[in-house]
Amino acid sequence: MPNTIESITVHSFEQHGAARHPGALMHVEELEFYAALDGWYLGVVCRDRHDNDYSFAVLGPDPVGAKRWIGGADSIKSIDEARTKLHEELGQFAAKGKRVHQQD
């Protein structure tokens, strides 16, 4: 199935070109990493260090190939809910198969 989502390591997440805001890791702890379409799209589940709630981010390729934020949500009460929402949104992006996402 072309939009299969697989769990990956942080090393693999970084090897696929994940870009982060420089101060992001001061505010969140990255807990789980995912890839779709062989790493064309990435996902991460995080815990907010201050509020102790959860968030997720979906990353897709920009014009130079770096994987940047294209979707996600925050203020989620449980890791299970964050994971479920990540899988839904990551699957939707993968199903569309858009190859480049412009950054604002």
SVG drawing of the C-alpha trace seen along z (x, -y; Angstrom):
<svg xmlns="http://www.w3.org/2000/svg" viewBox="-8 -33 29 35">
<polyline fill="none" stroke="black" stroke-width="0.4" points="0.0,0.0 1.7,-3.3 0.6,-5.4 1.7,-2.9 2.8,-4.7 5.8,-3.1 7.4,-3.8 11.0,-5.0 13.9,-5.9 15.0,-9.5 18.1,-8.9 16.0,-7.9 13.8,-10.9 16.8,-13.1 18.3,-11.3 15.1,-12.0 15.8,-15.7 13.5,-16.8 13.9,-20.5 13.0,-22.0 12.6,-25.5 15.8,-26.2 14.1,-26.6 11.4,-23.8 13.1,-21.2 13.2,-23.6 9.4,-23.4 8.6,-19.9 10.0,-16.4 9.8,-14.3 8.5,-10.9 7.6,-9.0 8.6,-9.3 6.9,-8.1 7.3,-8.0 5.0,-7.6 5.9,-7.1 9.4,-5.9 10.2,-9.1 8.7,-11.6 6.4,-12.6 7.3,-12.5 5.4,-12.7 6.4,-13.2 4.4,-13.0 5.6,-15.3 4.9,-16.1 4.8,-19.7 7.4,-20.2 5.4,-23.0 1.7,-21.9 2.4,-18.1 -0.1,-17.7 0.7,-16.3 1.0,-17.5 1.9,-16.2 3.5,-17.6 3.4,-16.4 6.4,-17.4 6.6,-17.5 9.2,-18.5 9.9,-22.1 11.3,-23.2 14.9,-22.3 13.9,-18.9 14.0,-19.7 11.0,-18.3 9.1,-21.2 5.9,-21.6 2.8,-21.3 0.2,-20.2 -0.4,-19.2 -2.2,-20.0 -1.4,-20.8 -3.2,-20.8 -4.1,-17.1 -4.9,-15.4 -3.3,-11.9 -0.5,-10.4 -2.9,-7.8 -5.1,-10.6 -2.1,-12.5 -0.8,-9.3 -4.3,-8.6 -4.6,-12.2 -1.1,-12.1 -1.7,-8.8 -5.0,-10.3 -3.3,-13.5 -0.1,-11.9 -2.2,-9.3 -4.2,-12.1 -1.0,-13.9 0.5,-10.7 -2.7,-9.8 -2.6,-13.1 1.1,-12.5 1.9,-16.2 5.7,-16.3 6.5,-19.9 5.0,-22.2 5.7,-25.9 6.7,-27.6 5.3,-31.0"/>
</svg>
